[in-house]
Amino acid sequence: MITKGQRDLFRQSIVAQDDDCDYSESGWVAVVVGDWAALTKYGHCSCYDTWADITGGGISDNEGPEEPRWDWQGTVDGLVRLAKNKLDPALTDRVASTEDYDYDHLMKVYEQILDWSNRRNNSHELYNL
C-alpha cells in the first residue's frame, strides 16, 4: 500500500498511466506494490505532478497534506479483472460508460494494465522453466 510520504514508491510503482499530456492534464494512473493495486483519476495543470494532486497538493507542493486518494484499491488480480472487463472503478458491478470522466484515458490505462499483466505472466513462466 502507498501512503502519505511515499512519493518515490508511487513513481516506481506505476504500471499504467494516460493523460492529455498538455498544460491541463487529466487522466488515470494505476500502481502496484506486491499484491496491492490501486487506480485513481487525477486532474492538474502541468505546474505540478500527479502525486501532489492525489495527495491534495498544489502548484508549489511536492506532496499535499492528505493521504493519497484512490478510486479503487484491491489486489493485482482484481486490477486485471477491472481491465479485462472494462469495469467502472467506482462501481465495479457495471461496465464503464463512454460518459464517464476521462473514459478514453481509462481504456488506454486498461490496455496498458493488460499488457503489463501479460509481460509479468510471461516472465514468471520463463523463470519457472
Secondary structure as UniProt FT lines:
FT   TURN            4..5
FT   HELIX           7..12
FT   STRAND          14..19
FT   STRAND          24..33
FT   TURN            34..35
FT   STRAND          36..45
FT   TURN            46..47
FT   HELIX           50..54
FT   TURN            55..56
FT   TURN            59..60
FT   STRAND          72..75
FT   HELIX           76..85
FT   TURN            92..93
FT   TURN            98..99
FT   TURN            101..102
FT   HELIX           103..127
//
